[in-house]
Amino acid sequence: MLALARGSGYKATPRRHRYIPVMPPCVILNGSWRGRLPKLKTKSGAKKRFRLTAKGKVRMNQSGKQHGMIKRTNKQIRNQRGTTIMSESDAKIVRKFVPYA
């Protein structure tokens, strides 16, 4: 991380958006991994919120419908039904969260 002088009052915080897969302990036989890497864990929040289409795009629920429907127009409520396709820049991040989908 960052090498800082003691007592500087600055605490380096880790990046929150970066996904580092958890590596479970793997059985090493005869000093080798036998060509196997440990399995990657799926983020439990991502598997509840996103699905991948057949072409690999990320499908998600429409945003902006949890509360505050009184101030929204009827057209806005109607257009936010169902699901939508996530933008490609955000989809790259979500695909890392769901490695086997």
C-alpha positions in Angstrom: 0.0 0.0 0.0 1.3 3.4 1.0 4.5 4.0 3.0 3.8 6.9 5.3 5.5 8.4 8.3 4.2 7.4 11.7 1.8 9.8 13.3 0.9 11.6 10.0 -2.8 11.2 10.8 -3.5 9.6 7.4 -4.9 6.1 7.2 -4.8 4.4 3.9 -8.1 2.7 3.1 -8.4 -0.1 0.6 -10.3 0.4 -2.6 -13.8 -0.8 -2.2 -14.7 -1.5 -5.8 -12.0 -3.9 -6.5 -12.9 -7.6 -6.2 -10.3 -9.9 -4.8 -11.4 -13.5 -4.9 -11.2 -15.5 -1.6 -8.7 -18.3 -2.0 -9.7 -21.3 0.1 -7.0 -23.6 1.4 -6.3 -26.2 -1.3 -4.9 -29.7 -0.8 -1.4 -29.9 -2.1 -0.5 -33.5 -3.1 3.1 -34.4 -3.5 4.2 -30.8 -3.5 2.1 -29.8 -6.5 -1.4 -28.3 -7.1 -2.1 -30.9 -9.8 -3.0 -28.2 -12.3 -6.0 -27.0 -10.3 -6.6 -23.5 -8.9 -9.0 -22.9 -6.1 -12.6 -22.2 -6.9 -13.7 -18.5 -7.0 -16.6 -17.4 -4.8 -19.6 -15.6 -6.3 -20.6 -12.4 -4.5 -23.8 -13.2 -2.8 -25.2 -9.7 -3.4 -24.5 -10.0 -7.2 -26.2 -13.3 -7.7 -29.4 -11.9 -6.1 -29.5 -8.8 -8.3 -28.1 -9.7 -11.7 -28.5 -12.3 -14.4 -26.4 -12.8 -17.5 -28.1 -13.2 -20.9 -27.1 -15.8 -23.5 -24.8 -13.2 -25.2 -23.1 -12.4 -21.9 -24.8 -9.0 -21.2 -25.9 -8.2 -17.7 -29.6 -7.9 -17.0 -30.7 -5.9 -14.0 -33.9 -4.5 -12.4 -34.8 -0.9 -13.3 -33.6 1.6 -10.8 -35.6 4.3 -9.1 -38.6 2.3 -8.0 -38.0 1.6 -4.3 -39.8 4.6 -2.9 -41.2 8.0 -3.8 -43.7 6.9 -6.5 -46.0 9.8 -5.7 -43.7 12.4 -7.2 -42.9 10.3 -10.3 -45.0 10.7 -13.4 -47.2 7.8 -14.7 -45.0 7.5 -17.8 -41.9 7.3 -15.7 -43.4 4.5 -13.5 -44.6 2.7 -16.6 -41.2 2.9 -18.3 -39.4 1.5 -15.3 -41.2 -1.8 -15.2 -39.3 -5.0 -15.6 -35.6 -5.3 -16.3 -33.0 -3.5 -18.4 -29.5 -4.2 -19.8 -26.6 -2.7 -17.8 -24.1 -0.4 -19.4 -20.9 -2.1 -20.6 -18.6 -0.3 -18.3 -20.5 -1.4 -15.2 -21.1 -4.8 -16.6 -17.3 -5.5 -16.7 -17.2 -5.1 -12.9 -20.3 -7.3 -12.3 -19.0 -10.1 -14.5 -16.0 -10.4 -12.1 -18.4 -10.8 -9.2 -20.2 -13.7 -10.9 -17.4 -15.9 -12.3 -19.4 -19.0 -13.3 -22.6 -17.4 -14.6 
